[in-house]
Amino acid sequence: MQYLFHGDDYGTSRMEFNQHLDNCQKTEILRIDNKQIDLDKINNFINGASLFGDQKILAISNFFSISKPILDKLIPMISQSAIDIVIWQDKVLTQVQLKTFPKATVFSSKLNNTLFQCLNTIKPNNLKNFLTSYEKVDKASMYDLFLYLLKNNLRKQLIGPSSFNPRILKTTYLQLIELDYQNKSGQLTIPKEIALVRIIINLIKN
């Protein structure tokens, strides 16, 4: 069988992708992402015998981000295989992409409007709108998912177009990583929600 996990809420879709694999007991799983594609390795996994005689699953992250020449060879290889194929993509798949696996079971995760709206307010000189929107995120207790999405959003801006000063953007991104570490390690001395909003305010005001 084939399974596709995608959506603009890539935090949730990634979690569901991992949960699906975690629930597959007595299964030999090969996990790879678009930067680790080895056609020979995949072919050997698909056609070789399982080490333990169990069912096999090929799990690929960001499948549709693989370069077209490799993708053109990979699609026929896995489409004709008898093992389960589980794919996760960090964005919404187009109808053309979905038709690549017409018989696949598709799981689509839609971004919560509150989160999406708040992320969109994070831009220069937009402090008032951001604070209003962030208050809704805070009341809905969506801190963890919001931080995950924010880090990914800023990381993409670091390597692509952004309206923020590159130096300040990089500093903010590193501060978010440090905040996440301090929170998870119990080193944070103030509420995580306050620490996060201070970091974002500094980004928007500069």
Salt bridges, closest charged atoms under 4 A:
ASP22 OD1 - ARG31 NH2 3.70
ASP72 OD2 - LYS68 NZ 2.84
GLU135 OE2 - LYS139 NZ 3.43
ASP180 OD2 - LYS151 NZ 3.05
ASP180 OD2 - LYS184 NZ 3.30
